[in-house]
């Protein structure tokens, strides 16, 4: 398969090894950053759901 044929948007011709060939290893600090970001986002969402409706009603 030529490079021109691989440059289409179709992903059916790619294998997992083709996609992850140049990927860097996942560091433990990156896992912590993702988990803390999700936790902070969940807390902000809950606080927003509590405070926004009460501020509109008053």
Protein Blocks (a to p, Z undefined) as FASTA:
>chain_A
ZZklmmpmbfklpcfklmmmmpccddfklmmmmmmmmmmmmmmmmmmmmmmmmmmmZZ
